[in-house]
Amino acid sequence: MFAETMQAVVAYGPYDYRVEERPRPRPGRGELLVKVGAAGICASDIKCFTGGSLFWGEGGSGGYCEAPVTAGHEFAGTVVELGEDAGELHDVKVGDHVVAEQIIPCNGCRFCKSGHYWMCEPHVIFGFKRVRGEGGLADYIIYPANARVHVIPPGVAARRAAYIEPLACAMHAVDRGEITPGDTVVIAGVGNIGLCALQAARRFNPGQLIAVDTKDDRLELARRLGADVAINPLEEDGPARVKALTEGYGCDVYIEITGNAKAPQQGLEMIRRLGTLVAFSVLNEPAAIDWNLVGDQKELNVHGSHLGPYCYPKTIQAIADGTIDVESLISEEFPLSEFEAAMEAARDGSHLKTLLIPQP
């Protein structure tokens, strides 16, 4: 029925990702075998590839990534084989187009039991944990019995389905901002997830939606996707501009998606007293901030944002009905065999989403 082997992009260490021929996995009890349709390269994949200490630890040991492991956590595909009881467990059948949330919850820790599964203590995320969470940069992937699986409507192309995971993350970040109609909202960093967050924030009817980024082409796309104002902090004083737009007060909500360690302090300066700051970025280095702005001077609400819990159904719907545009964010597609070129394209800063497409 299927080939006995498959291609997979396997992470061994920083700058050491190899396209290998590996045995095709076989689903066990409760598991799904999924043929990957498309998979994206995320900013966190780039940070892992380039040796970020969060993933590899200081000195190359003790980090989150357990190598060797098949990389990739932004993917969707088609069910091609069911393990015992898997159809009933996940409410799917062979031929269904499906996506799994990026975390594989243990269902036994205090967070899983209280419904906060995305903060699961073992914290197994696809693409970073050998055997327990092999990733989607491969022809096939196993969705484990504990995976949270969602069916994608017919007609959603594979390239758009690969955007479900980053858009779900953006949706959650925006939800954490607790935007109310009329708010001035700053989306700091309008790369892939930032541009998704900008579109999601527009649904809450903000009074002003402000995009901040150091790349003018991304700011122009942000304008086309709904930003009222675009600010390049390399060309003007960002906090001063935001205050000028808000009668000197500052923005109501600041959502930090830059990945740059300077952005948290920028946000603290831009935001008004009693405002809300959402911290989403994965940073490769510590961020230095004036902590007095958080408490004594502004009494801010600081909300973390991690993954996309409870956001997948509305995310899938938004992509299916086109109310959020992800097609404009896809830059290039490469076959798995050209992973090195795909990673270079993702890293050079001139592209948004770079996809890898397994071959038939």
Sine and cosine of phi, psi and omega as CSV:
sin_phi,cos_phi,sin_psi,cos_psi,sin_omega,cos_omega
0.00,0.00,-0.71,0.70,0.01,-1.00
-0.80,-0.60,0.34,-0.94,0.15,-0.99
-0.90,0.44,0.48,-0.88,-0.03,-1.00
-0.99,0.17,-0.26,0.97,0.01,-1.00
-0.81,-0.59,0.20,-0.98,0.01,-1.00
-0.49,-0.87,0.30,-0.96,0.14,-0.99
-1.00,0.07,0.58,-0.81,0.07,-1.00
-0.48,-0.87,0.56,-0.83,0.09,-1.00
-1.00,-0.08,0.93,-0.38,-0.13,-0.99
-0.94,-0.33,0.81,-0.59,0.04,-1.00
-1.00,0.05,0.83,-0.56,0.07,-1.00
-0.95,-0.31,-0.43,0.90,-0.03,-1.00
0.12,-0.99,0.02,-1.00,0.03,-1.00
-0.81,0.59,0.76,-0.64,0.00,-1.00
0.88,0.47,0.22,0.98,-0.02,-1.00
-0.83,-0.56,0.97,0.25,0.08,-1.00
-0.91,-0.41,0.78,-0.63,-0.13,-0.99
-0.84,-0.55,0.69,-0.73,0.14,-0.99
-0.99,0.11,0.90,-0.44,-0.12,-0.99
-0.82,-0.57,0.39,-0.92,0.18,-0.98
-1.00,-0.05,0.86,-0.51,-0.07,-1.00
-0.79,-0.61,0.39,-0.92,0.08,-1.00
-0.87,0.49,0.67,-0.74,0.09,-1.00
-0.92,0.40,0.76,-0.65,0.00,-1.00
-0.94,0.35,0.40,-0.92,0.03,-1.00
-0.86,-0.52,0.73,-0.69,-0.07,-1.00
-0.96,0.28,0.70,-0.71,0.12,-0.99
-1.00,-0.08,-0.25,-0.97,-0.03,-1.00
-0.85,0.53,0.79,-0.61,0.03,-1.00
0.98,0.21,0.03,1.00,-0.09,-1.00
-0.97,-0.22,0.44,-0.90,0.06,-1.00
-0.91,-0.41,0.67,-0.74,0.21,-0.98
-0.99,-0.12,0.85,-0.53,-0.10,-1.00
-0.87,-0.49,0.76,-0.65,0.14,-0.99
-0.99,0.12,0.89,-0.45,-0.07,-1.00
-0.94,0.34,0.75,-0.66,0.03,-1.00
-1.00,0.00,-0.67,0.74,0.02,-1.00
-0.31,-0.95,0.49,-0.87,0.02,-1.00
-0.63,-0.78,0.65,-0.76,-0.02,-1.00
-0.98,-0.18,0.37,-0.93,0.14,-0.99
-0.99,-0.16,0.85,-0.53,-0.08,-1.00
-0.99,-0.14,0.31,-0.95,0.08,-1.00
-0.86,0.51,-0.57,0.82,0.03,-1.00
-0.94,0.35,-0.51,0.86,0.11,-0.99
-0.89,0.45,-0.64,0.77,0.02,-1.00
-0.91,0.42,-0.69,0.73,0.02,-1.00
-0.89,0.45,-0.61,0.79,0.06,-1.00
-0.92,0.39,-0.72,0.69,-0.01,-1.00
-0.85,0.53,-0.63,0.78,-0.07,-1.00
-1.00,-0.02,0.19,0.98,0.18,-0.98
1.00,-0.02,0.41,0.91,0.02,-1.00
-0.81,0.58,0.70,-0.72,-0.07,-1.00
-0.90,0.43,-0.47,0.88,0.06,-1.00
-0.84,0.54,-0.58,0.81,-0.08,-1.00
-1.00,-0.04,-0.53,0.85,-0.10,-1.00
-0.88,-0.47,-0.08,1.00,-0.02,-1.00
0.98,0.20,0.18,-0.98,0.08,-1.00
-0.96,0.28,0.81,-0.59,-0.02,-1.00
0.98,0.19,0.20,0.98,0.10,-0.99
1.00,0.01,0.23,0.97,0.04,-1.00
-0.60,-0.80,0.50,-0.87,0.08,-1.00
1.00,0.02,0.16,0.99,0.00,-1.00
-1.00,0.03,-0.10,-0.99,-0.10,-1.00
-0.96,0.29,-0.54,0.84,-0.09,-1.00
-0.97,0.23,0.73,-0.68,0.04,-1.00
-0.94,-0.35,1.00,-0.10,-0.05,-1.00
-1.00,-0.03,0.40,-0.92,-0.07,1.00
-0.98,0.22,0.65,-0.76,-0.04,-1.00
-0.52,-0.85,0.61,-0.79,0.11,-0.99
-0.92,0.39,0.80,-0.60,-0.10,-1.00
-0.99,0.14,0.18,-0.98,0.17,-0.99
0.96,-0.27,0.80,-0.60,0.05,-1.00
-0.75,-0.66,0.03,1.00,0.09,-1.00
-0.96,-0.30,0.99,-0.14,-0.09,-1.00
-0.32,-0.95,0.31,-0.95,0.14,-0.99
-0.49,-0.87,0.24,-0.97,-0.03,-1.00
-0.16,-0.99,-0.31,-0.95,-0.09,-1.00
-0.87,-0.50,0.72,-0.69,0.04,-1.00
-0.93,0.38,0.83,-0.56,0.01,-1.00
-0.89,-0.46,-0.26,0.97,0.03,-1.00
-0.39,-0.92,0.63,-0.78,-0.01,-1.00
-0.94,-0.34,0.76,-0.65,0.20,-0.98
-0.96,0.28,0.16,-0.99,0.00,-1.00
-0.82,0.57,0.78,-0.62,0.04,-1.00
0.92,0.38,0.08,1.00,-0.09,-1.00
-0.94,0.35,-0.59,0.81,0.00,-1.00
-0.87,0.49,-0.70,0.71,0.01,-1.00
-0.94,0.34,-0.64,0.77,-0.03,-1.00
-0.89,0.46,-0.70,0.72,-0.08,-1.00
-0.98,-0.19,-0.07,1.00,-0.03,-1.00
0.84,0.55,0.78,0.63,0.03,-1.00
-0.70,-0.72,0.20,-0.98,0.07,-1.00
-0.67,-0.74,0.25,-0.97,0.06,-1.00
-0.86,0.52,0.72,-0.69,-0.02,-1.00
0.98,-0.19,-0.26,0.97,0.03,-1.00
-0.94,0.35,0.62,-0.78,0.13,-0.99
-1.00,0.06,0.82,-0.57,-0.15,-0.99
-0.67,-0.75,0.38,-0.93,0.15,-0.99
-0.73,-0.69,0.57,-0.82,0.10,-1.00
-0.94,-0.34,0.64,-0.76,0.11,-0.99
-0.87,0.49,0.44,-0.90,-0.17,-0.99
-0.94,0.33,-0.38,0.92,0.03,-1.00
-0.99,-0.14,0.60,-0.80,0.06,-1.00
-0.95,-0.33,1.00,-0.06,-0.13,-0.99
-0.94,0.35,0.52,-0.85,-0.02,-1.00
-0.98,0.21,-0.39,0.92,-0.03,-1.00
0.92,0.39,0.18,0.98,-0.02,-1.00
-0.83,-0.55,-0.30,0.95,-0.04,-1.00
-0.99,0.17,0.14,-0.99,-0.06,-1.00
-0.88,0.47,-0.53,0.85,-0.02,-1.00
-0.96,0.28,-0.70,0.71,0.05,-1.00
-0.88,0.48,-0.69,0.73,-0.04,-1.00
-0.92,0.40,-0.44,0.90,0.00,-1.00
-1.00,-0.06,0.10,1.00,0.01,-1.00
1.00,-0.01,-0.01,1.00,0.01,-1.00
-0.99,-0.12,0.81,0.59,-0.15,-0.99
-0.87,0.50,-0.46,0.89,-0.05,-1.00
-0.95,0.32,-0.20,0.98,0.09,-1.00
-0.96,-0.26,0.34,0.94,0.01,-1.00
-0.66,0.75,0.75,-0.67,-0.10,-0.99
-0.89,0.45,-0.73,0.69,0.08,-1.00
-0.89,0.46,-0.55,0.84,0.17,-0.99
0.83,0.55,0.89,0.47,0.04,-1.00
-1.00,-0.01,0.90,-0.44,0.03,-1.00
-0.91,-0.42,0.70,-0.71,0.03,-1.00
-0.76,0.65,0.67,-0.74,0.13,-0.99
1.00,-0.03,-0.01,1.00,-0.05,-1.00
-0.76,-0.65,-0.24,0.97,-0.09,-1.00
-0.87,-0.50,0.92,-0.40,-0.02,-1.00
-0.83,0.55,0.75,-0.66,0.02,-1.00
0.94,0.34,-0.79,0.61,-0.07,-1.00
-0.94,0.34,-0.48,0.88,-0.06,-1.00
-0.48,-0.88,0.88,0.48,0.06,-1.00
-0.92,0.40,0.56,-0.83,-0.18,-0.98
-1.00,-0.06,-0.10,-1.00,-0.16,-0.99
-0.99,-0.17,0.10,0.99,0.11,-0.99
-0.99,0.12,0.93,0.37,-0.10,-1.00
-0.32,-0.95,0.26,-0.97,0.07,-1.00
-0.92,0.40,-0.62,0.78,-0.04,-1.00
-0.72,-0.69,0.42,-0.91,0.06,-1.00
-0.59,-0.80,0.51,-0.86,0.13,-0.99
-1.00,-0.07,0.80,-0.60,0.23,-0.97
-1.00,-0.02,0.92,-0.38,-0.03,-1.00
-0.90,0.43,0.22,-0.98,-0.01,-1.00
-0.86,0.51,-0.53,0.85,-0.01,-1.00
-0.99,0.10,-0.07,1.00,-0.02,-1.00
-0.90,0.43,0.52,-0.85,0.07,-1.00
-0.99,-0.14,0.96,-0.26,-0.19,-0.98
-0.96,-0.28,0.67,-0.74,0.02,-1.00
-0.79,-0.62,0.66,-0.75,0.04,-1.00
-0.99,0.10,0.67,-0.74,0.01,-1.00
-0.98,-0.20,0.72,-0.69,-0.03,-1.00
-0.88,0.48,0.50,-0.87,0.10,-0.99
-0.85,0.52,0.54,-0.84,0.04,-1.00
0.99,-0.14,-0.23,0.97,0.07,-1.00
-1.00,0.10,0.92,-0.38,-0.05,-1.00
-0.88,0.47,0.46,-0.89,-0.04,-1.00
-0.84,0.55,-0.64,0.77,-0.03,-1.00
-0.91,0.42,-0.58,0.81,0.05,-1.00
-0.97,0.26,-0.59,0.81,0.00,-1.00
-0.90,0.44,-0.50,0.87,0.03,-1.00
-0.92,0.40,-0.27,0.96,0.01,-1.00
-1.00,0.03,-0.05,1.00,-0.05,-1.00
-0.88,0.48,-0.70,0.71,-0.04,-1.00
-0.89,0.45,-0.78,0.62,0.01,-1.00
-0.91,0.42,-0.57,0.82,0.03,-1.00
-0.93,0.38,-0.60,0.80,0.06,-1.00
-0.88,0.47,-0.65,0.76,0.06,-1.00
-0.88,0.47,-0.68,0.73,0.02,-1.00
-0.90,0.44,-0.67,0.74,0.03,-1.00
-0.85,0.53,-0.70,0.72,-0.02,-1.00
-0.91,0.41,-0.66,0.75,0.03,-1.00
-0.87,0.50,-0.67,0.74,0.02,-1.00
-0.92,0.40,-0.66,0.75,0.06,-1.00
-0.85,0.52,-0.62,0.78,-0.02,-1.00
-0.92,0.38,-0.35,0.94,0.03,-1.00
-0.96,0.27,-0.29,0.96,0.03,-1.00
0.78,0.63,0.76,0.65,-0.03,-1.00
-0.93,0.37,0.68,-0.73,0.12,-0.99
-0.90,-0.44,0.44,-0.90,-0.02,-1.00
-0.80,0.59,0.71,-0.71,0.01,-1.00
1.00,-0.06,-0.18,0.98,0.00,-1.00
-0.90,0.43,0.52,-0.86,0.23,-0.97
-1.00,-0.02,0.87,-0.50,-0.11,-0.99
-0.88,-0.48,0.78,-0.63,0.09,-1.00
-0.96,-0.28,0.81,-0.58,0.18,-0.98
-0.98,-0.22,0.96,-0.29,-0.04,-1.00
-1.00,-0.07,0.93,-0.37,-0.08,-1.00
0.99,-0.16,0.98,-0.20,-0.02,-1.00
-0.91,-0.41,0.84,0.54,0.25,-0.97
-0.99,0.13,-0.49,-0.87,-0.06,-1.00
-0.84,0.54,-0.84,0.54,-0.07,-1.00
-0.95,0.31,-0.57,0.82,0.04,-1.00
-0.89,0.47,-0.65,0.76,0.03,-1.00
-0.94,0.35,-0.53,0.85,0.13,-0.99
-0.92,0.39,-0.70,0.72,-0.01,-1.00
-0.90,0.44,-0.61,0.79,0.02,-1.00
-0.86,0.50,-0.70,0.71,0.01,-1.00
-0.93,0.37,-0.61,0.79,0.04,-1.00
-0.92,0.40,-0.62,0.78,-0.01,-1.00
-0.92,0.40,-0.55,0.84,0.01,-1.00
-0.85,0.53,-0.48,0.88,-0.02,-1.00
-0.93,0.38,-0.27,0.96,-0.01,-1.00
-1.00,-0.07,0.15,0.99,0.05,-1.00
0.83,0.56,0.82,0.58,0.08,-1.00
-0.92,0.39,0.43,-0.90,0.06,-1.00
-0.95,0.33,-0.64,0.77,0.08,-1.00
-0.65,-0.76,0.71,-0.70,0.05,-1.00
-0.88,-0.47,0.91,-0.42,-0.15,-0.99
-0.92,-0.40,0.80,-0.60,0.07,-1.00
-0.98,-0.18,0.70,-0.71,0.04,-1.00
-0.82,-0.58,0.80,-0.60,0.03,-1.00
-0.29,-0.96,0.32,-0.95,0.02,-1.00
-1.00,-0.09,-0.01,1.00,0.00,-1.00
-0.93,-0.36,0.88,-0.47,-0.08,-1.00
-0.91,0.42,-0.55,0.83,0.00,-1.00
-0.92,0.40,-0.58,0.82,0.05,-1.00
-0.95,0.32,-0.58,0.81,0.06,-1.00
-0.91,0.42,-0.60,0.80,0.04,-1.00
-0.91,0.41,-0.67,0.74,0.06,-1.00
-0.90,0.43,-0.62,0.78,0.05,-1.00
-0.86,0.52,-0.66,0.75,0.05,-1.00
-0.87,0.49,-0.70,0.72,-0.02,-1.00
-0.91,0.42,-0.47,0.88,-0.03,-1.00
-1.00,-0.07,0.10,1.00,0.16,-0.99
0.80,-0.60,-0.04,1.00,0.02,-1.00
-0.94,0.35,0.69,-0.72,0.07,-1.00
-0.99,0.15,-0.54,0.84,-0.05,-1.00
-0.68,-0.73,0.61,-0.79,0.07,-1.00
-0.81,-0.58,0.76,-0.65,-0.07,-1.00
-0.81,-0.59,0.79,-0.62,0.14,-0.99
-0.97,-0.24,0.95,-0.33,-0.07,-1.00
-0.93,0.37,-0.18,0.98,0.10,-0.99
-0.99,0.17,-0.28,0.96,-0.07,-1.00
-0.93,-0.36,-0.29,0.96,0.02,-1.00
-0.45,-0.89,0.25,-0.97,0.01,-1.00
-0.98,0.21,0.98,-0.22,-0.08,-1.00
-0.86,0.52,-0.81,0.59,0.01,-1.00
-0.84,0.54,-0.63,0.77,0.01,-1.00
-0.91,0.42,-0.65,0.76,0.01,-1.00
-0.90,0.43,-0.69,0.72,0.00,-1.00
-0.89,0.45,-0.66,0.75,0.02,-1.00
-0.91,0.41,-0.59,0.81,0.04,-1.00
-0.91,0.42,-0.49,0.87,0.00,-1.00
-0.99,0.12,-0.14,0.99,-0.11,-0.99
-0.76,-0.65,0.57,0.82,0.03,-1.00
0.83,0.56,0.49,0.87,0.07,-1.00
1.00,0.03,-0.05,1.00,-0.08,-1.00
-0.99,0.12,-0.72,0.69,-0.13,-0.99
0.93,-0.37,0.15,-0.99,-0.05,-1.00
-0.96,0.29,0.36,-0.93,0.04,-1.00
-0.99,0.14,-0.61,0.80,-0.06,-1.00
-0.70,-0.71,0.73,-0.68,0.05,-1.00
-0.82,-0.57,0.88,-0.48,-0.01,-1.00
-0.94,-0.35,0.90,-0.43,-0.15,-0.99
-1.00,-0.09,0.93,-0.36,-0.04,-1.00
-0.73,-0.69,0.43,0.90,-0.11,-0.99
-0.99,0.17,-0.54,0.84,-0.17,-0.99
0.98,0.20,0.11,0.99,-0.03,-1.00
-0.96,-0.29,0.75,-0.66,-0.07,-1.00
-0.92,0.39,-0.23,0.97,0.04,-1.00
-0.99,0.13,-0.31,0.95,-0.13,-0.99
-0.93,0.37,-0.60,0.80,0.02,-1.00
-0.84,0.54,-0.66,0.75,0.03,-1.00
-0.92,0.38,-0.64,0.77,0.08,-1.00
-0.83,0.56,-0.68,0.73,0.00,-1.00
-0.90,0.43,-0.67,0.74,0.01,-1.00
-0.89,0.46,-0.51,0.86,0.03,-1.00
-0.98,0.18,-0.52,0.86,-0.04,-1.00
-0.98,0.19,-0.47,0.88,-0.21,-0.98
-1.00,0.08,0.52,-0.85,0.01,-1.00
-0.98,0.19,0.19,-0.98,0.14,-0.99
-0.86,0.50,0.62,-0.79,0.00,-1.00
0.90,0.43,0.31,0.95,0.04,-1.00
-0.99,0.15,0.01,-1.00,-0.04,-1.00
-0.85,-0.52,0.80,-0.60,0.06,-1.00
-0.92,-0.39,0.78,-0.62,0.04,-1.00
-0.96,-0.29,0.84,-0.55,0.01,-1.00
-0.98,-0.18,0.95,-0.32,-0.02,-1.00
-0.94,-0.35,-0.59,0.81,-0.20,-0.98
-0.85,0.53,0.51,-0.86,0.25,-0.97
-0.99,-0.12,0.88,-0.48,-0.06,-1.00
-0.96,-0.26,0.60,-0.80,0.04,-1.00
-1.00,0.09,-0.24,0.97,-0.03,-1.00
-0.63,-0.77,0.33,-0.94,0.00,-1.00
-0.90,0.43,0.52,-0.85,0.05,-1.00
-0.98,-0.22,0.75,-0.66,0.05,-1.00
-0.99,-0.10,0.82,-0.57,-0.02,-1.00
-0.73,-0.68,0.34,-0.94,0.14,-0.99
-1.00,0.06,0.99,-0.15,-0.11,-0.99
-0.90,0.44,-0.41,0.91,0.01,-1.00
-0.88,0.47,-0.47,0.88,0.03,-1.00
-0.92,0.39,-0.48,0.88,-0.03,-1.00
-0.96,0.30,-0.72,0.69,-0.10,-1.00
-0.97,-0.22,-0.98,0.20,-0.18,-0.98
-0.86,0.51,-0.64,0.77,-0.13,-0.99
-1.00,-0.03,-0.53,0.85,-0.11,-0.99
-0.78,-0.62,-0.25,0.97,-0.05,-1.00
0.72,0.69,0.90,0.44,-0.08,-1.00
-1.00,0.10,0.40,-0.92,0.22,-0.98
-1.00,-0.10,0.89,-0.45,0.01,-1.00
-0.93,-0.37,0.89,-0.45,-0.05,-1.00
-0.90,-0.43,0.80,-0.60,0.17,-0.99
-0.97,0.23,0.32,-0.95,0.06,-1.00
-0.59,-0.81,0.82,-0.57,-0.09,-1.00
-0.66,-0.75,0.82,-0.57,0.04,-1.00
0.88,0.48,-0.40,-0.92,-0.11,-0.99
-0.72,-0.70,0.79,0.61,-0.10,-0.99
-0.89,0.46,0.68,-0.73,0.06,-1.00
0.86,0.51,0.24,0.97,-0.04,-1.00
-0.96,-0.26,-0.15,0.99,-0.12,-0.99
-0.91,0.41,-0.69,0.73,0.01,-1.00
-0.86,0.51,-0.73,0.69,-0.02,-1.00
-0.95,0.31,-0.47,0.88,0.06,-1.00
-0.92,0.38,-0.73,0.68,0.02,-1.00
-0.86,0.51,-0.68,0.74,0.01,-1.00
-0.89,0.45,-0.68,0.73,-0.03,-1.00
-0.90,0.45,-0.59,0.81,0.05,-1.00
-0.96,0.27,-0.66,0.75,-0.04,-1.00
-0.90,0.44,-0.65,0.76,-0.05,-1.00
-1.00,-0.04,-0.03,1.00,0.09,-1.00
0.98,0.21,0.19,0.98,0.00,-1.00
-0.95,0.32,-0.35,0.94,0.19,-0.98
-0.86,-0.50,0.80,-0.60,-0.09,-1.00
-1.00,0.02,0.93,-0.37,0.12,-0.99
-0.96,-0.28,-0.32,0.95,-0.03,-1.00
-0.86,0.51,-0.60,0.80,-0.02,-1.00
-0.93,0.38,-0.23,0.97,-0.09,-1.00
-1.00,-0.10,-0.18,0.98,-0.05,-1.00
-1.00,0.07,0.86,-0.51,-0.10,-1.00
-0.99,-0.10,-0.81,0.59,-0.10,-0.99
-0.58,-0.82,0.42,-0.91,0.07,-1.00
-0.82,-0.58,0.64,-0.76,0.01,-1.00
-0.71,-0.70,0.51,-0.86,0.19,-0.98
-0.94,0.33,0.37,-0.93,0.01,-1.00
-0.82,0.58,-0.59,0.81,-0.05,-1.00
-0.89,0.46,-0.32,0.95,-0.01,-1.00
-0.96,-0.29,0.61,0.79,-0.02,-1.00
-0.84,0.55,-0.66,0.75,-0.05,-1.00
-0.86,0.51,-0.69,0.72,0.03,-1.00
-0.92,0.39,-0.62,0.79,0.02,-1.00
-0.90,0.44,-0.67,0.74,0.01,-1.00
-0.91,0.41,-0.65,0.76,0.04,-1.00
-0.89,0.46,-0.65,0.76,0.04,-1.00
-0.90,0.44,-0.63,0.77,0.01,-1.00
-0.93,0.38,-0.54,0.84,-0.08,-1.00
-1.00,0.09,-0.33,0.94,-0.19,-0.98
-0.98,0.22,-0.11,0.99,0.12,-0.99
1.00,0.07,-0.14,0.99,-0.02,-1.00
-0.99,-0.12,-0.04,1.00,-0.02,-1.00
-0.90,-0.44,0.38,-0.92,0.17,-0.99
-1.00,-0.09,-0.98,-0.21,-0.06,-1.00
-1.00,-0.02,0.82,-0.57,0.11,-0.99
-0.97,-0.25,0.81,-0.59,-0.04,-1.00
-0.94,-0.34,0.52,-0.85,0.16,-0.99
-0.93,-0.36,0.75,-0.66,-0.08,-1.00
-0.90,-0.43,0.93,-0.36,0.10,-1.00
-0.87,0.49,0.56,-0.83,-0.03,-1.00
-1.00,0.10,0.46,-0.89,0.02,-1.00
-0.85,0.53,0.00,0.00,0.00,0.00
